[in-house]
Amino acid sequence: MSWTDLLILFLAGGAAGLINTVVGTGTLITFPTLLALGVPPLLANVSNSIGLAPGSLSGALASRQELAGQGRRILRYGLASLLGAVIGALLLLRLPSAAFDAIVPVLIGLGCLLVIIGPLLSRKIAERRARLGRGDGPVDGPAWLFPVIVGTGAYGGYFGAAQGVLVIAVMGVALTESLGRINGLKNVLTAIANAVAGVVFVLISHVDWTIVGVLAVGSVLGAQVGARVGRRIPPLVYRVVIVSVGVAAIINLLR
């Protein structure tokens, strides 16, 4: 890669780190950027997952205030996210690479759709919270939440775009908590999924460590910015940028 390519990748990583901390769809920025720079889809996905893991961890650490009193949930659903991420990462590496290449436009499209309907999901969650009140509810949540988080973890291990939106949606239905506390828990679960998938990829797959390093630095810095000022930016700005990049990637892949 040229120095210009690396700068573009660094900026994309910073944007992804910021967006992941706020809404959790940063992969829809970095993955299409890697494709545009000529990186093969499977290598791009593996390197992207590892590179964004430090940013996810940084975002989780920046959410400590929202995580107070959620230790049992973190242990329970962190395990679910871990198991799911291992399953998703192994599926990615064991299935033919041609299968991933074929499904990439669908996955990006799904991620964009989740970003678009995100406001509707948030409204539904807020309406439910208004009906039920804002108590903590069951400490561990309903029984069905564990396997669902395994599923979101598997999605994160396989691809990861908009995993955070999925987690917030299911947690918002299952728990009568503020969105801030749910978002903090989401940051932990997605960080676990990214980290675990990254370990699997390092052990049994080819990784472009230049890409990983640039994305890691950018995403860590972006996550810190996101934790401090990211929520002051209108959500519509995030959605327009994410969907625009995602649609451009789909068009490029289908040409």
N, C-alpha and C positions, 0 to 999 in steps of 0.2 A: 504493500500500500504506500501511496505517496503521503507527504506531510499534509497535503490538503485533505486527503481521505481520512487521515487520522484525526485531524481537527474536526471534520464533519462528524466522525464517529464519537469523539469526545463530547461534542455539543448534544448529539442525540442521546448519549448516555446520561448527561446532566438533565436533559428534559425528561427522560424516562424515570430517573431517580426522584425528581420532583413530582411527576404525575403519579408514580406508584405510591408515594406517601399520602397523596390526597385522594385518589380514586382507584388506583391499581390497574392501569392499562398501559403502562410504559412500554411493554413489549411491542405494542402496535406502532411505536416510534422507531425503536432500534432494529427490530427484525426487518421491516421494509427497507431501512437505510442500508443494512448489510446486503440485502439482495440487490439494491441499486448500485452498490459498490462492486458487484460481481462475485460475492461469496456464495457458494452452493447452498441450497436451502437447508440440508441436514447439518452441515458444518456451521452455518449461520445460527441455527436454532440451539445447537449444543454450546457453542462459544457464547452466545447471547445469554443463555441461562446461567452459565457460570459467572459471566461478567457482571450481571445485574444482581447476583446474590449478595455481595457486600453492601450494595445500595439498599436492598430490602432489609438487611440486618440493621443498617444505620437508621432506616426509617422506623423499625420496630423499637430500637433503643430510644429514639426521640419521642416515642409515644408512651413513655413510662408513666406519666401522670394518668392517662386514660386506662392503664392496665392495673391500677391499684385495686386490690380485692378480687382479681380475676385469676388467681393462681391455679385453682382447680380446673378452670376452663382451659387455661393455657396447657396444662399437662394433658388433659383428656383430648382436646381437639388438636393439640400439637402432635400427639401420637397418631391421630387419624390422618392429619395432613402428611406426616412422615410416611406412613404406609402407602397412602395414595401416590405420593411423589415417586416412590420406588417403583410402583407398578407402572406409572406413566412413563418414567424414564426407560425402563426395560422394554416396554412396548415400542417406544421410539427407536431403540437400538436394535431390537430383534426383528421387527417387521422390515420388509424390503424398503430401501430408501426411495424407490419409485412410488411406493404407497404414500409416503409423507409428501413427496413433491406434488402428487396429484391432489392431496387433501388440503394443502397449504392455503389455496384461495378460499376454500370453504371455512377454514379456521379463522383466517383474517376477517372474512365476512361476518362470521359469528361474533367475533370480538367487536367489530364496528356496530353490529346490531345491539349488543349489550350496552355499548356506550350510549347509543341513541335512546334506548328505552330506560337508561339509568334514572332519569328524573321521574318517570312514571313509577318505577320500583320504589324510589325514595318516598314519593307521595303516599303510596299504598302502605309502606312501612310506618310512616308518620301517622296515618289514619288509624292503623291498628294500635299503635302505641297510645293514641289519644283515647281509644276505647278501653284498653286494658290498664292504663296507668303506666307509670315509669318505675315501678318497683323492680327489684333484681330478678324476681321470679325464681324458678328452680335454679340452683347453683350450677348444675351441670347441663341444663337444657333438656328437651325431650329426647327419648331414646332414638328417634329417627335421625337426629342431627349428626350423630357419629358417622354412620355410613355415608351420609350426604357429604360430609367434609372429606371422607376418604375419596369420594368421587371428584370433588373440586381439587384435591391434592393430585389425583391422577391426571386431571386435565392440566394442572400446572406443571407436572413433571413431563408431560408429553409436548406441550406447547406453551401455555402460560398466559397468552394474551387475554386480558379481561378476567383473569382468575379472581382478582380482588372484587370486581363487581358481583361475581357469583357468590363469593363468600359473604359479602355485605348483605346481599339479597336473602340468603337462607338464614343467616344469623339474625337479620332484622325480623324475620317471620318467627323464629324460634325463641328469641330472647326479648324481654321487655326492658331494654336498655336504651340509653341515649345513643344516637348515631356516632358521637365522638368516641364512646367506649367500644362500640362495635367496630369502628374503624381502627382503633388501637389493636384490638384482638385480630382483626383482619391482617394488619401489618405483620404480626407475629406468625400467623399461619402461612402467609405467602412467603415470608422469609425462610421458614422451615422447608417449605416445598422447593424453593429455589436452591437452598443450600444442599438438601439431600439429593436432588436431581443432579446438581453440580458434582457432588462426590461420585455418584454413579458414572457420570460422563467421564470424569477424570480417570477412573479406574479402567473403563472398558471401551473408550471411544477416542477418536482423534480430536484434538482441541487446538484452535489457533490462539496461542497465548498472547500474541500482540493485541488481538481483538479483545480478549478477556481483560488485559491490563488497562487498556484505554477506557473500556466500558466501566470497569470497576471504579477507577478514579472519578470519572464523570458522574456515575450514579451515586456514589457516596456524597459528593459535594451537592448534587441536586437534591438528594434526600434531606440533607440538613436545611437547605433553602426551603424545601417544601414544608418541612415541619414548622418553620418559623413564619414564612410569608406566603406559602403556596395557597392557603385557603382564602387569601384576600383577592386572588385573581378570580374573575367571574367563571363559573363552571362551563359556561357556553364556549369560552375561549378554548378550554381543554378539548371539549368535544369536537369543535370545528377542526382543530389541528389534527387530532387523532384520526377522525373519520376521513379527512382529506388525504392524509398519508396512507391510511389503509386502503382506500379506494384506488389511489394511484398505484399501489403495490399490486392489487388484484388485476388492474388493467395491464400492467407490465407483465405479470405472470401469464395472462391469458392470450397475449399477442402471439 
